[in-house]
Amino acid sequence: MVSLTFFGGVKEIGGNKILLKDRKTKIWLDFGMSFSKSAEFYSDFLGPKKCNGIGDYIELGLVPDIKGLYREDYLKKMGRGKEESGFDGILLSHAHLDHNGHLDLVRPDIPLYCSQGSKCIMEMIDTTSGGEFLREKVSFRFVPKKRGEGLKRLDSREPEGIVERAVKVVEKPFKVGDLEVTPMPVDHSLPGALAFAIETSEGAVIYSGDFRFHGLNEKKTREFVEKSAGFEPAAFICEGTRIDSNKTETERDVYNTVTKFCKDCEALIIANYPLRDTDRMTTFLNAAKDHDRKLVVNLKQAFLLDAFGKAGQEAPKLEDVSVYIPRKSWGLVTEDINFDLVHGDYETWECQFIDAGNSITCEELRKNQSEYLWHCDFFELKELIDVKPMKASKYVWSVTEPFDVVMELDEQIVMNWLAHFNITEITRSHVSGHANGQDLKETIDAIKPKKLFAVHTEHPEMFENVEVVEKGKECEVG
């Protein structure tokens, strides 16, 4: 029997964790964080206790209590014995947290299959923000001291303190146990997004991941639909984020709005758009060029563009943008001092960009405001104090509108900062990373699955002929 068990993504947007079993093979389709479930118990200032391993997550139902899935150091800390791996792989659709957010809890010897784009993004998060997507930092282990007697805590900077995850970058069909898997690129608001066709003993199972038709790479999604139909699938697991919406704005509409809004501006143009959305970055890069300006990105974006360039991935070139170097720690970057001393204010990964020819500081941005379009997100608002934008500056809000109390409070903080610097010309322009209701229905009609499973949606009932799914309950494919 081929079965699917949905441990996340059921009547919620995101949190996809889907277990597929066929004969002796067991694979996961994504292993994401449920934002809605997590928000019931945690906030930015309240999170799980690391000393409980995965205990807090299991207690609150954030991850399923399944043997052979989780990392050994966390299990040992919880008092659970060593467990043999019980799974053959994880297919990652893309590197948004609602699809990969709990990978850091998973044992690293379970192979992770993903695109090169997703790997670059996870590398950026691991390096710049201390993530553990691609490598496990071993915790709760004591080792002998190198000098003298006794024990010390294992440091992740030591070779034995890191365990590399078994990551396999996929572009062509590959085997996982008894299954033949075909990765299919799709257009989404993050580079490297994939759908998968999994050929089982009872027919093909198509997993859409997240997709859209209104971005810069619509062709990828069209090809995914055509290829999926060719498998004559037994089942289609389809995302349905916007099943209740038929809005048709495109990435081109964002470009048109931004270029029109920025026309004749003689001061600084400030923009907030998703940090890792390289399609949106391309939109703003083109808008900047059309106004004889330079797009300014932050250090994390620079790291990502550098990684994409080295991996031959489609994205803006690092040399085509300026990199903003904020004043940190002692604030030496704006002082006439030896670069070696300046480096002491920054992490190792940041230093390569400080010395680059396309780096700029608040002083350059402040003196030549009409020459730049500057990415400044929520966490960079404090930089406004150093940049001191002119009153005639404009602000482009290119992220999703708030849909909960926390986001509404964050928006008010942004407005307070803009008001403080007398920035009153503000526009919003954003399009979703997800297909609308009409596009979803046309996709399903074209693929013609025998069974339809709706995930990543609050309204599965709006799909026609959809299977009823309960969280944690096994469903038959055939």
Order of alpha helices (4+ residues) and beta strands (2+ residues): beta-beta-beta-alpha-alpha-alpha-beta-alpha-beta-alpha-beta-beta-beta-beta-beta-beta-beta-beta-beta-alpha-beta-alpha-beta-alpha-beta-alpha-beta-alpha-alpha-beta-alpha-beta-alpha-beta-alpha-beta-alpha-beta-beta
